[in-house]
Amino acid sequence: MLLGGSSRQLVAAALSFTTSSCLRNASKYTGTFVLKRRHAPLLGKRSFPDDSHRPLRRRHKIYDTIERPATQPLPDIDVILTRHVEGLGKPGDVVAVKVTRAHNELLALGRAVYASPENLEKYRNVATESASEQEQQHSSIYSAQTVKTLSSKVLGVTMNLEEPWTLQPWHLRVAFRKAGYVVPESCLELPAQPIQGPDVDGLEGKEFIVTVTVNGCERVPVRCRLHHYAADPRDRLPYVWQWWLRPAEPLFPEEAERLAAMPRPLSQLRDDGQ
């Protein structure tokens, strides 16, 4: 097919634009590559003149990438904590963390310093000398995170709709286990007033507070909500969509202020399930 002058110019411009775009995309990465020829070239013969070699073929210009050092993950670095950090440790602990986390979350905020020989000598006794009373109250590196999670939890306590019952610690232990937490009965403190049922009008959907002791040290109040359940599907109460996000009345009026001050889940209530 023959092309006119204007058509040839358009084709040439398109090819030039495509080539320049490919080169720009290929030149974004300027790091170091370690390559290896896929097909090794043949050695020159003794009969060849000096400074001469066999010509390279197209297959000799195919390379495999062995290593890209600039894209390899950086090794972890050691830092010394200057204050308590949830999930890492207490002041004076030497921990290994990723470079990005060390720079963004620890070093820049003054929560840690580099584990240099000078800092190791300087912060040798920081755990016993400069730790505040609040930091000394943590029983483990994960206890503060556990307390924070439990304090914003709405625990559903399901009780029988047909048989009489009195709320016992093992009922709460089962409720915590269903929610994914292993809480021994010895760590649970129920309200002073007994809770007895079934009582749909007086107990259904009402909230009360149960205190959980973590590692025998931290005490965290947990918001609990009562629900009645029947074995026969015909007797079951209608399900409330996202009940843990909806406001509820306190079971005991004296706990109303404490319940109002406790944190709630961060999720937003959606009405698409109604």
N, C-alpha and C positions, 0 to 999 in steps of 0.2 A: 504494500500500500504506500503510495506516494503522499507526502505531506507538503503543504505550502510553507512559505516563509514564516507566516504568523504561527502556524501550527507547530513548526519545528521550534520556534522560540518558546512557546508554551510548554512543550515537552521538556526542553532543556531547563527551563525555570523550575518545573516540577521536580526533575531529577536533582537539580542543585539544592532545592529546599529539603528534599528527602535526605540527601547525603549529609547536609549540614545538621539536620535534626538528629540523625543517627550519631554523628560525631559528638554533638552536644550531650546527648544522653550517655554516650560511652565515656565521656570525659568527666562525668560528675565525681567518680571515685578516683582519687589521686594517690591512694596508698600503695604499698608494696605488695607485689605478687611473687610467689615462688612457683615457677612453671617447670614442666618437663615435656620434652618432645614425645609425642605418641609413637612416632616412627623414627628411629635413629638413622642419620645419614650414613652412607657407605664411606669407608676410608679411601683415601687416595692411593693410587698405585705408585710403586717405586719408579716406574717409567715416566711418570708425570714430571713435567718441569718444576723447578722450584717455585714456591708461592702460588701453586695452582691446586685446585681441588675439584672434586666431582660437583657438578651443578646441583643445587637443591631443587627438589621437585615440590609439587603442591602438598603432597602428604607430609613432607618434612616440616611444613609450616603450621601443622596442627599441634596445639599444646593442651596439656591437661593442667588444671590448677591444683597444685599440691598444698599450698598454704596461703592464707591472707592474714598476716599478723595484725594488721590494723583492725580487723573485724573480730578478733578473738576476745572472749570475755576477760576482763582484767581480774587478777587474783584478789582475794579478800585482803583487807588491811586490818591491823590490830589497833584498837583505840582503847583509851582508859576512860571509863565513865566518871563524870564528875557529879552526877545526880542519878536518882532512881529512874530507870527507863523500863516501861512495861514490856515484858517478854525478853529483855536482855540481861538485866542485872542491877546491882546496887552500886553506889559510889565506890570507886576503887577497883572494880572488877575490870579485867582486861578481856575484851571480847573481839572476835573476828567478824566483820560485817562487810557487805559489798561496798565498793567505792562510792557509788551513787548515794546509798543510804547514809554512809558516813559523812559525806559532804553536805547533803541536803537536810538531814534530820538530826545529826549529832554535832558535828564540828561547827556548822554555821550558827546553830542555836546555843552554843556553849554548853551542851550536854555531855561533851566528851572532848578529849585532846589526843593527839598522836601518841602512840606508845613508843616514844623515843627513850633512850637510856636516861636522859635528864628528867623526863616526865615520870618515868617509872620510879626514880628515886624521890621525886617531889611528892607524888601521890601514893606513896607506899602506905601511909597510915591515914589516908583520907576517909576510909570507911568508919573508923572509930573516932576521928577527931572532928571532922566537919560535916558529918551526916546529920540532918535535921531530925527532929522527933517524928515528923510525919513520914520520912523515908525509913526510919527504923521500925515503924509499925508494920511494914510489909513482911509477911511470913515467907514469901517466895517471889521469884521474878514474875510469875504469872498470876499472883493473888490479886493485884490491883486490876488487872484485865478481867478476872473472874468476877470480882465485885462489881465492876462497871457493867458487865453483861447481865448479871442477875438483877441488878437494881432497875433496869429498864425492861425486864421480862414480865409478861402477863401470863401467869401460869393457870391453865385450865384444870380445875379439879372436878372430875366427873364422878357423881354419886348415883346410887340406885334410886329409881323413881318409884319402886314398888315395895321394897323391904325397908324397915326402920334401921337407922344407922346413927352413929355418933362419930364425928370426924376424929381420926386417930393419926399419929405420926406416919404409920405405914401407908395411909391413903396419900399423904403428901409425897412419900418416897416413890410410890408408883407414878404419881403425876409428874414428878421431876424426871423419872426414867423415861416416860413416854415423850417428854420434851427433849431428851437427849442429855440429861445430867444425872450423874450418880451422886446422890446425896444420902448419907447414912441417917438413920432415924435419930441418932444421938446428936446430930448437928442441927436438928429442927426444933424450933420453939413456936408452939401454937399459941393462939390468943388465950387469954385467961378465961374467958367465957366459953363454955362448951357450945359446939355447933351440932345440932341434931336435926334430922330429917327423916323422910322427905317432906319438903315444904316448898312447893312451887311458888306460892304467892309471896312468901317471906324470904326465900333464899335464892331463887333462880336469878342468875346474872348479877348477884351482889358481890362486892369485893371486900376482902379482908387482907391483913398483913401477916405473913409468916417470916420469922427471923431465921436466917441461915448463918451458921458459924463456919468460916473457911479456915482450915488448918488450925483450929483452936485459937485463932487470933482475931481476924477480921469478922465483924458482924454486919450483915447486909439485910435490909428488909426487902422482901419480895412480894409483889402484888399478886394475889390469887383471886380467882373468880369461880364461883360454884355453878355447876351445870348438872341437870338431872338427865338420866339416860335409862331407857326401858329396853328390855330384850325384845319385846314384841314391836315390830315396826309400826303397827297401828297406834301404839300408845306413845310413841316418841314425840317430843316437842319439835316444832319447826326449827330448822337450822337458821342461824343468824349469820349472814355473810360478813366475814372479817370482824368477828365479835371482839377480838383483842384490841382493835383500834377504836371501838365505839366507847363513849363515856358510860359509866355505870355508877349506881348508888353504893355507898359504903354499907357494909353489913352492920357495923357498929358505928354510931354517930361520933364517938370520941376519936375515931381514926380518920375522920373526914379531912382534917388539916394535913395529916401526914400523907395520906393518899394523894391529895392535891399537889403536894410539894415533890412527890416522887416523879422521876422521869418516865416518859412513855416511849413506845417504839417509834422509830423515825420514819416508818413507812407511811404513805399517804392513803387515806381511805378512798376506795374506788367503788362506784355504784354500778359497775357493769355486771356484777354478779347477782343483782336483785332481779 
